[in-house]
Amino acid sequence: MPLISSGAPANRARFSARALPLLLALGALGLGLIPLVGSPFYLQLFSKIMIMAIFALSLDLLVGYTGLVSLGHSAYFGLAGYVVALVSPQYEAASLLTTLPLAMLAAGGLALVIGLLVLRTSGIYFIMVTLAFAQMLYFLFHDTKLGGGSDGLYLYVKPELRLGGTQLLNLDDPAQFYYFIFGLMLAVYFILRMVLRSPFGHALLGIKANEHRMRSLGFHVFWYKLGAFVLAGMLAGLSGYLAACQFGFVSPEILSWHHSGNVLMMLLLGGMGTLYGAVIGAFSFVMLQEFFSSEVLFGSWARHWQLAMGTFIVLMVLLLPNGLAGMLRRFGLTAAEKGKK
């Protein structure tokens, strides 16, 4: 009997350690099966969510792992969307291999310029300066004819991937576009995991914990933060490019401060500094938007969905300060501790 009783807690502890990766794998598998069973509406909805998940992952690198709270992250998202709309022929498909790197490089270049200026500040000053740069870009496209003014620009034909005369990827096909976004979301997630497990990622965590100590140890803190800032900008540009392709339209609204605020709320819902929390937060945020704005469920009250959404997020922050990812982690640790006893 003692052998059985001592072995069971260990088994429970091992199960709790594997439960979260298993749940994440099952979630990814479920997403991969949606095109086989879902309607076009759900393909579009989940494509939008995964694009926002990439956007949230890019910001989590700054907020969750480097300690840089930015209110101007939408600048890179919006710029990449405008780049693909501006360089694409009006009634012909542009090359995916040309426009995607160009959009990401433009977003990364903008992040480099802004980062060289704003990373010398910290705290509330950093937040406000990033917001100021994003608003400058917003008014550049809103008040000039560069990007169609307040009317925005249309992307009539989505980019395509061709090798010779063979079309390898047709983004006009909802299923192909879905799997393309799904693959990119997984790639961004695992690339960021590799980056954060590298010496560079460990340095970022050290900077977040105690920047002065890292500087005293000889680390060039500014350049580490700039590297994270540029990488986050490029990944935000990737999500902006995909959003422009999905909706076929870009407007100055995707550069506005509330777009940056939305992705911050995704991190609050999901949990900062976990990567998978950013993905969970994006899914939760968009699905809650759909839920609270449903006229079928709430009738005329659906017009005031922002009030219900705001109230829910405030309650979430008060009850779950570490977000949904923190809740999952806490249950896993609790199960493990009980198993050890």
C-alpha positions as CSV (number, residue, x, y, z in Angstrom):
1,M,0.0,0.0,0.0
2,P,2.7,2.6,0.8
3,L,4.2,2.0,-2.7
4,I,0.9,2.7,-4.3
5,S,0.1,5.8,-2.3
6,S,3.5,7.3,-2.9
7,G,3.4,6.6,-6.6
8,A,0.0,8.1,-7.2
9,P,0.9,11.7,-6.2
10,A,4.0,11.5,-8.5
11,N,1.8,10.5,-11.3
12,R,-0.6,13.3,-10.6
13,A,2.3,15.8,-10.5
14,R,3.6,14.5,-13.9
15,F,0.1,14.8,-15.3
16,S,-0.3,18.4,-14.2
17,A,3.0,19.3,-15.8
18,R,1.9,17.9,-19.1
19,A,-1.7,19.1,-19.0
20,L,-1.1,22.6,-20.3
21,P,1.0,21.6,-23.3
22,L,-1.6,18.9,-24.1
23,L,-4.4,21.4,-23.9
24,L,-2.5,23.8,-26.2
25,A,-1.8,21.0,-28.7
26,L,-5.4,20.0,-28.7
27,G,-6.4,23.7,-29.2
28,A,-4.0,23.9,-32.2
29,L,-5.4,20.6,-33.6
30,G,-8.9,22.0,-33.3
31,L,-8.0,25.1,-35.2
32,G,-6.4,23.0,-37.9
33,L,-9.7,21.1,-38.4
34,I,-12.0,24.2,-38.6
35,P,-11.7,24.5,-42.4
36,L,-12.9,20.9,-42.7
37,V,-16.1,21.4,-40.7
38,G,-16.7,25.2,-40.4
39,S,-18.6,27.5,-42.7
40,P,-17.0,30.5,-44.5
41,F,-18.1,32.8,-41.7
42,Y,-16.1,30.8,-39.1
43,L,-13.1,30.7,-41.4
44,Q,-13.1,34.5,-41.7
45,L,-13.7,34.9,-38.0
46,F,-10.9,32.6,-36.9
47,S,-8.6,34.0,-39.5
48,K,-9.2,37.4,-38.0
49,I,-8.5,36.1,-34.5
50,M,-5.2,34.4,-35.5
51,I,-4.1,37.7,-37.2
52,M,-4.8,39.5,-33.9
53,A,-3.0,36.7,-32.0
54,I,0.2,37.4,-34.1
55,F,-0.3,41.1,-33.2
56,A,-0.7,40.3,-29.5
57,L,2.4,38.0,-29.6
58,S,4.5,40.8,-31.0
59,L,3.4,43.2,-28.3
60,D,3.9,40.6,-25.6
61,L,7.6,40.5,-26.5
62,L,7.8,44.2,-25.4
63,V,5.3,44.3,-22.5
64,G,5.6,40.8,-21.1
65,Y,9.3,40.1,-21.5
66,T,11.1,43.4,-21.8
67,G,8.9,45.6,-19.6
68,L,8.2,48.2,-22.3
69,V,4.5,49.2,-22.4
70,S,3.8,50.8,-25.8
71,L,0.7,52.6,-26.8
72,G,2.0,53.1,-30.4
73,H,2.2,49.5,-31.5
74,S,-0.6,50.0,-34.1
75,A,1.8,52.2,-36.1
76,Y,3.7,49.1,-37.4
77,F,0.5,47.2,-38.0
78,G,-1.0,50.0,-40.0
79,L,2.1,50.9,-41.9
80,A,2.5,47.4,-43.2
81,G,-1.1,47.3,-44.3
82,Y,-0.7,50.6,-46.2
83,V,2.5,49.3,-47.8
84,V,0.8,46.3,-49.4
85,A,-2.1,48.4,-50.6
86,L,0.2,51.1,-52.1
87,V,2.6,48.8,-53.9
88,S,0.0,46.4,-55.3
89,P,-1.3,46.9,-58.8
90,Q,-4.9,48.0,-58.8
91,Y,-6.4,45.1,-60.7
92,E,-3.5,42.6,-60.6
93,A,-2.2,40.3,-58.0
94,A,1.1,41.4,-56.5
95,S,3.8,38.9,-55.6
96,L,3.6,37.6,-52.0
97,L,7.4,37.1,-52.0
98,T,7.9,40.8,-52.7
99,T,5.2,42.5,-50.8
100,L,5.4,40.5,-47.5
101,P,9.1,41.1,-46.9
102,L,8.7,44.8,-48.0
103,A,5.9,45.4,-45.6
104,M,7.7,43.8,-42.7
105,L,10.9,45.6,-43.5
106,A,9.0,48.9,-43.6
107,A,7.5,48.2,-40.2
108,G,10.9,47.2,-38.8
109,G,12.5,50.3,-40.3
110,L,9.9,52.5,-38.6
111,A,10.4,50.6,-35.3
112,L,14.2,51.2,-35.6
113,V,13.8,54.9,-36.1
114,I,11.2,55.3,-33.4
115,G,13.1,53.0,-31.1
116,L,16.4,55.0,-31.4
117,L,14.4,58.0,-30.1
118,V,12.0,56.6,-27.5
119,L,14.1,54.0,-25.8
120,R,16.1,56.7,-24.0
121,T,12.9,57.4,-22.0
122,S,11.1,55.1,-19.5
123,G,7.9,54.7,-17.6
124,I,5.0,57.1,-18.5
125,Y,7.3,59.1,-20.7
126,F,8.0,56.0,-22.9
127,I,4.2,55.3,-23.1
128,M,3.3,58.8,-24.1
129,V,6.1,59.2,-26.7
130,T,5.2,55.9,-28.4
131,L,1.6,57.1,-28.5
132,A,2.7,60.5,-30.0
133,F,4.6,58.8,-32.8
134,A,1.6,56.6,-33.7
135,Q,-0.7,59.6,-33.7
136,M,1.7,61.4,-36.0
137,L,1.6,58.5,-38.5
138,Y,-2.2,58.4,-38.1
139,F,-2.6,62.1,-39.1
140,L,-0.1,61.6,-41.9
141,F,-2.4,59.1,-43.6
142,H,-5.6,60.7,-42.4
143,D,-4.9,64.3,-43.5
144,T,-3.0,63.7,-46.7
145,K,-3.7,62.0,-50.0
146,L,-0.8,59.6,-49.5
147,G,-3.0,56.8,-48.3
148,G,-6.4,58.0,-49.6
149,G,-7.1,60.3,-46.7
150,S,-9.9,59.3,-44.3
151,D,-11.4,57.1,-47.0
152,G,-8.4,54.7,-47.0
153,L,-7.3,52.4,-49.8
154,Y,-8.7,49.2,-51.3
155,L,-6.7,46.1,-52.1
156,Y,-8.8,44.7,-54.9
157,V,-6.7,41.6,-55.6
158,K,-4.8,39.7,-52.9
159,P,-1.1,38.9,-53.4
160,E,-0.3,35.5,-54.7
161,L,2.6,33.1,-54.5
162,R,3.8,31.8,-57.8
163,L,6.8,29.7,-58.8
164,G,7.3,30.0,-62.5
165,G,3.9,29.7,-64.0
166,T,2.5,27.6,-61.2
167,Q,0.4,29.2,-58.4
168,L,1.5,27.7,-55.1
169,L,-0.8,29.7,-52.8
170,N,-4.2,31.4,-53.6
171,L,-5.1,33.8,-50.8
172,D,-8.6,34.3,-52.4
173,D,-9.4,30.7,-51.4
174,P,-10.7,31.0,-47.8
175,A,-9.3,27.6,-46.7
176,Q,-5.8,28.3,-48.2
177,F,-5.7,31.7,-46.6
178,Y,-6.8,30.3,-43.3
179,Y,-4.0,27.6,-43.3
180,F,-1.5,30.3,-44.4
181,I,-2.4,32.4,-41.3
182,F,-2.5,29.4,-39.1
183,G,1.0,28.3,-40.2
184,L,2.4,31.8,-39.7
185,M,0.8,32.1,-36.2
186,L,2.5,28.8,-35.1
187,A,5.8,29.9,-36.7
188,V,5.7,33.2,-34.8
189,Y,4.9,31.5,-31.6
190,F,7.8,29.0,-31.9
191,I,10.2,31.5,-33.2
192,L,9.6,33.7,-30.2
193,R,9.9,30.8,-27.9
194,M,13.4,30.1,-29.4
195,V,14.3,33.8,-29.1
196,L,13.2,34.0,-25.5
197,R,15.2,30.8,-24.5
198,S,18.3,32.2,-26.1
199,P,20.9,34.4,-24.3
200,F,19.2,37.4,-25.9
201,G,15.8,36.4,-24.4
202,H,17.4,35.8,-21.0
203,A,18.9,39.3,-21.2
204,L,15.5,40.8,-21.9
205,L,14.1,39.1,-18.9
206,G,16.9,40.4,-16.8
207,I,16.3,43.9,-18.1
208,K,12.7,43.7,-17.2
209,A,13.5,42.5,-13.7
210,N,16.3,45.0,-12.9
211,E,17.6,47.2,-15.7
212,H,20.2,48.9,-13.6
213,R,21.8,45.6,-12.4
214,M,22.0,44.4,-16.0
215,R,23.7,47.6,-17.0
216,S,26.2,47.2,-14.1
217,L,27.0,43.7,-15.3
218,G,28.1,45.1,-18.6
219,F,25.1,44.4,-20.8
220,H,24.3,47.1,-23.4
221,V,20.7,47.5,-22.3
222,F,19.8,50.0,-25.0
223,W,20.7,47.7,-27.9
224,Y,18.9,44.7,-26.4
225,K,15.8,46.8,-26.0
226,L,16.2,48.1,-29.5
227,G,16.5,44.6,-30.9
228,A,13.3,43.6,-29.1
229,F,11.6,46.8,-30.3
230,V,12.5,46.2,-34.0
231,L,11.5,42.5,-33.9
232,A,8.2,43.3,-32.3
233,G,7.6,46.0,-35.0
234,M,8.3,43.5,-37.8
235,L,5.9,40.9,-36.4
236,A,3.2,43.6,-35.9
237,G,3.9,44.5,-39.6
238,L,3.2,40.8,-40.5
239,S,-0.2,40.9,-38.8
240,G,-1.0,44.2,-40.5
241,Y,-0.1,42.8,-43.9
242,L,-2.4,39.8,-43.3
243,A,-5.2,42.0,-42.0
244,A,-5.0,44.1,-45.2
245,C,-5.1,41.0,-47.3
246,Q,-8.1,39.6,-45.4
247,F,-10.3,42.6,-45.5
248,G,-9.0,44.1,-48.8
249,F,-9.1,47.6,-47.2
250,V,-6.9,49.8,-45.0
251,S,-7.9,53.1,-43.3
252,P,-6.2,55.4,-40.8
253,E,-8.3,53.7,-38.0
254,I,-5.8,50.8,-37.9
255,L,-3.1,53.3,-36.9
256,S,-5.2,54.9,-34.1
257,W,-4.4,54.7,-30.4
258,H,-7.5,52.6,-29.6
259,H,-6.1,49.8,-31.9
260,S,-3.0,49.7,-29.7
261,G,-5.3,49.7,-26.6
262,N,-7.2,46.7,-27.9
263,V,-4.1,44.6,-28.2
264,L,-3.1,45.6,-24.7
265,M,-6.4,44.5,-23.4
266,M,-5.8,41.1,-25.2
267,L,-2.7,40.7,-23.1
268,L,-4.5,41.7,-19.9
269,L,-7.2,39.1,-20.7
270,G,-4.8,36.3,-21.7
271,G,-1.8,37.1,-19.4
272,M,1.4,38.8,-20.1
273,G,4.8,37.1,-20.4
274,T,3.6,33.6,-21.4
275,L,3.2,33.8,-25.2
276,Y,0.3,31.3,-25.1
277,G,-1.5,33.9,-22.9
278,A,-1.3,36.4,-25.8
279,V,-3.0,33.8,-28.1
280,I,-5.6,33.0,-25.5
281,G,-6.2,36.7,-25.0
282,A,-6.7,37.4,-28.7
283,F,-9.2,34.6,-29.0
284,S,-11.0,35.7,-25.8
285,F,-11.2,39.4,-26.8
286,V,-12.6,38.8,-30.3
287,M,-15.1,36.2,-29.2
288,L,-16.3,38.5,-26.4
289,Q,-16.8,41.2,-28.9
290,E,-18.9,38.9,-31.0
291,F,-20.8,37.7,-27.9
292,F,-21.6,41.2,-26.5
293,S,-22.5,42.7,-29.8
294,S,-24.9,39.9,-30.8
295,E,-28.4,41.3,-31.4
296,V,-29.8,37.8,-31.3
297,L,-28.7,37.5,-27.7
298,F,-29.0,41.0,-26.4
299,G,-31.4,42.8,-28.8
300,S,-31.1,46.6,-28.7
301,W,-28.7,46.4,-25.8
302,A,-26.1,45.0,-28.3
303,R,-25.5,48.6,-29.4
304,H,-23.9,49.3,-26.0
305,W,-21.6,46.3,-26.2
306,Q,-18.5,48.4,-25.3
307,L,-20.0,49.0,-21.9
308,A,-20.5,45.3,-21.2
309,M,-17.0,44.5,-22.6
310,G,-15.3,47.2,-20.5
311,T,-17.1,45.9,-17.3
312,F,-16.1,42.4,-18.1
313,I,-12.4,43.3,-18.6
314,V,-12.3,45.3,-15.4
315,L,-13.7,42.3,-13.5
316,M,-11.2,40.1,-15.1
317,V,-8.3,42.3,-14.1
318,L,-9.5,42.5,-10.5
319,L,-10.3,38.8,-10.2
320,L,-7.5,37.4,-12.4
321,P,-4.6,39.9,-12.3
322,N,-2.4,37.4,-14.2
323,G,-5.1,36.7,-16.9
324,L,-6.4,33.4,-18.1
325,A,-2.9,32.0,-18.6
326,G,-2.2,32.8,-14.9
327,M,-5.4,30.9,-13.9
328,L,-4.3,27.9,-15.9
329,R,-0.8,28.1,-14.4
330,R,-2.1,28.4,-10.9
331,F,-4.4,25.4,-11.3
332,G,-1.4,23.4,-12.6
333,L,0.8,24.4,-9.7
334,T,-1.9,23.7,-7.2
335,A,-2.4,20.2,-8.6
336,A,1.3,19.6,-8.6
337,E,1.6,20.7,-5.0
338,K,-1.2,18.5,-3.9
339,G,0.4,15.7,-5.8
340,K,3.7,16.1,-3.9
341,K,1.8,16.0,-0.6
